[in-house]
Amino acid sequence: MCIEAYAAALLDGEGCIQVGTNGSFPLRVRFGMTDRAPLDVLAGEWGGNVNTLKQRPGERLVYYWDINCSYALGFLKAVEPWVYGKIAQVELALTYPLFGKRGHTPLPVEVAESRVRIREGLRAVRESL
């Protein structure tokens, strides 16, 4: 099996690409599914963790796989050739600038502005679908 093609299909159907709103504007790729096994495969290949969130009584358990920043970029680069439905989001996310922020060191203004533009662009692409 071509794991990258499989992951791209999952991204098209179940994945979310976003840039956070906190001070560092982290890039995040997230999948949410009721079947944990595919998410464990992704975590084994690209890192990250599979977790659950609290659920209401009677609801099915939903598993989430999250990866951030450089891990998210590595994943998106690997699956890009096979992505179809979310290709515009992937291409935009791949322009995300990495910056070695540590602790309370503020992001340079140009990096923060670029990340905000990417966040707004991702939102616009999602809303246009």
C-alpha positions as CSV (number, residue, x, y, z in Angstrom):
1,M,0.0,0.0,0.0
2,C,1.2,3.5,-0.8
3,I,0.8,5.1,2.7
4,E,1.1,8.6,1.2
5,A,-1.8,8.1,-1.2
6,Y,-3.9,6.5,1.6
7,A,-3.2,9.5,3.9
8,A,-4.0,11.9,1.1
9,A,-7.4,10.3,0.7
10,L,-8.0,10.4,4.4
11,L,-7.0,14.1,4.4
12,D,-9.5,14.9,1.6
13,G,-12.3,13.1,3.4
14,E,-11.6,13.5,7.1
15,G,-8.8,16.0,7.6
16,C,-8.6,19.7,8.5
17,I,-5.7,22.1,7.9
18,Q,-5.7,25.2,9.9
19,V,-3.5,27.9,11.5
20,G,-4.2,28.6,15.2
21,T,-5.1,32.0,16.6
22,N,-2.7,32.1,19.6
23,G,0.4,34.2,19.5
24,S,2.6,31.8,17.5
25,F,-0.1,31.0,14.9
26,P,0.8,27.2,14.7
27,L,0.0,25.2,11.6
28,R,-2.1,22.1,12.5
29,V,-3.3,19.1,10.6
30,R,-6.1,17.3,12.4
31,F,-8.1,14.2,11.6
32,G,-11.2,13.1,13.5
33,M,-12.6,9.6,13.1
34,T,-14.6,6.9,15.0
35,D,-12.1,4.3,13.8
36,R,-8.8,4.6,15.6
37,A,-6.8,2.2,13.4
38,P,-6.1,4.5,10.4
39,L,-5.1,7.3,12.8
40,D,-2.6,5.0,14.5
41,V,-1.1,4.2,11.0
42,L,-0.7,8.0,10.4
43,A,0.9,8.6,13.8
44,G,3.3,5.7,13.3
45,E,4.4,7.2,10.0
46,W,4.4,11.0,10.7
47,G,4.4,11.3,14.5
48,G,1.9,13.1,16.6
49,N,-0.6,11.6,19.0
50,V,-4.0,9.9,18.8
51,N,-6.4,11.2,21.5
52,T,-10.1,11.4,22.4
53,L,-12.2,14.3,23.6
54,K,-14.9,14.1,26.1
55,Q,-18.1,12.9,24.6
56,R,-21.8,13.3,25.5
57,P,-23.6,10.3,26.8
58,G,-24.8,8.1,24.0
59,E,-22.4,9.5,21.4
60,R,-19.7,7.4,19.7
61,L,-16.2,7.9,20.7
62,V,-14.2,10.1,18.3
63,Y,-10.4,9.8,17.9
64,Y,-8.3,12.7,16.8
65,W,-4.8,12.8,15.4
66,D,-3.0,16.1,15.5
67,I,0.4,17.2,14.2
68,N,1.7,20.7,14.3
69,C,4.2,23.0,12.5
70,S,7.2,21.1,11.1
71,Y,5.5,17.8,11.5
72,A,2.4,19.1,9.7
73,L,4.6,20.5,6.9
74,G,6.4,17.2,6.5
75,F,3.1,15.3,6.3
76,L,1.6,17.8,3.7
77,K,4.8,17.6,1.6
78,A,4.6,13.8,1.6
79,V,0.9,13.6,0.6
80,E,0.7,16.6,-1.8
81,P,1.0,14.6,-5.0
82,W,-2.1,12.5,-4.1
83,V,-4.3,15.2,-2.6
84,Y,-7.3,16.1,-4.8
85,G,-10.1,17.8,-2.9
86,K,-8.0,19.9,-0.5
87,I,-5.1,20.7,-2.9
88,A,-5.6,24.5,-2.7
89,Q,-5.4,24.2,1.1
90,V,-2.3,22.0,1.0
91,E,-0.5,24.3,-1.4
92,L,-1.3,27.3,0.7
93,A,-0.2,25.6,3.9
94,L,3.1,24.6,2.3
95,T,4.0,28.3,2.2
96,Y,3.9,28.4,6.1
97,P,7.1,30.0,7.4
98,L,8.8,28.0,10.2
99,F,10.6,30.0,12.9
100,G,12.5,28.6,15.8
101,K,10.5,30.4,18.5
102,R,11.4,29.2,22.0
103,G,9.8,30.3,25.3
104,H,8.6,33.9,25.3
105,T,10.6,35.0,22.3
106,P,8.1,36.9,20.1
107,L,7.7,36.1,16.4
108,P,9.2,38.5,14.0
109,V,6.4,40.7,12.6
110,E,6.8,39.5,9.0
111,V,6.5,35.8,10.1
112,A,3.4,36.5,12.2
113,E,1.8,38.5,9.3
114,S,2.6,35.7,6.9
115,R,1.0,33.1,9.2
116,V,-2.1,35.2,9.6
117,R,-2.4,35.6,5.8
118,I,-2.2,31.8,5.5
119,R,-4.8,31.4,8.2
120,E,-7.2,33.8,6.5
121,G,-6.5,32.1,3.1
122,L,-7.3,28.7,4.4
123,R,-10.5,30.0,5.9
124,A,-11.5,31.6,2.6
125,V,-10.8,28.4,0.7
126,R,-12.9,26.3,3.1
127,E,-15.8,28.8,2.9
128,S,-15.7,28.8,-0.9
129,L,-16.3,25.0,-1.0
